[in-house]
């Protein structure tokens, strides 16, 4: 279990290797149950359970061009987002194709951030219209915010969206974290900028910056910092999850627990 200790003071983090899934992978993600999703050199999406057993394979990963995002937020649904084609694929827990959503059918032409909603809807930020939109599995537009350029006097350019604990988090590394309720009302903007590998778990925002792991819990004024060891500080991609930190390198994906 990944446990944060200490206060604002920096601490040298100690990590223990829990397990490795070996392979030549170009990308990965993981869900809250510890299942791992990897993209292989043959452009397959594979799912492994916490014991390392295969749970499914999806072969059409590159049919729509380069895969931009894997979101396995739900244990029953995984979405794949193809930015070039503005297309979202919905897969079941065994990686069978359930539905294909062409965002262009809703005149959403410029988008880089999407996520799976708690009710299997899809949250999308339409950059051209500067609106956060909710789309159903059948592609219908369910709801949307007003033009955020009018409400905020700025045009957010989010790179990630998260649906967590009855709120929608939208992260722009240049401007910060925007937090909306399910009705599209902006509840808070946090001046968290320059973070990479951003993740939201519950009401806690996690990320990496300048060789440190950072954690901020909404409703507090406390920012916890953990100094990363060199092998994690220089990692190209990490994913912070309740089970620990997943790290991708040339040998595969490794899970480290913090001690």
Secondary structure as GFF3:
##gff-version 3
##sequence-region A 1 259
A	DSSP	beta_strand	11	12	.	.	.	ID=ss1
A	DSSP	beta_strand	15	22	.	.	.	ID=ss2
A	DSSP	beta_strand	25	30	.	.	.	ID=ss3
A	DSSP	beta_strand	36	40	.	.	.	ID=ss4
A	DSSP	beta_strand	45	48	.	.	.	ID=ss5
A	DSSP	beta_strand	54	58	.	.	.	ID=ss6
A	DSSP	beta_strand	69	71	.	.	.	ID=ss7
A	DSSP	beta_strand	78	82	.	.	.	ID=ss8
A	DSSP	beta_strand	87	91	.	.	.	ID=ss9
A	DSSP	beta_strand	97	102	.	.	.	ID=ss10
A	DSSP	three_ten_helix	103	106	.	.	.	ID=ss11
A	DSSP	beta_strand	114	116	.	.	.	ID=ss12
A	DSSP	beta_strand	122	126	.	.	.	ID=ss13
A	DSSP	beta_strand	131	135	.	.	.	ID=ss14
A	DSSP	beta_strand	141	144	.	.	.	ID=ss15
A	DSSP	alpha_helix	148	152	.	.	.	ID=ss16
A	DSSP	beta_strand	160	164	.	.	.	ID=ss17
A	DSSP	beta_strand	167	172	.	.	.	ID=ss18
A	DSSP	beta_strand	176	181	.	.	.	ID=ss19
A	DSSP	beta_strand	186	190	.	.	.	ID=ss20
A	DSSP	beta_strand	196	201	.	.	.	ID=ss21
A	DSSP	beta_strand	204	209	.	.	.	ID=ss22
A	DSSP	beta_strand	212	217	.	.	.	ID=ss23
A	DSSP	beta_strand	223	227	.	.	.	ID=ss24
A	DSSP	alpha_helix	230	233	.	.	.	ID=ss25
A	DSSP	beta_strand	237	241	.	.	.	ID=ss26
A	DSSP	beta_strand	244	249	.	.	.	ID=ss27
A	DSSP	beta_strand	252	258	.	.	.	ID=ss28
###
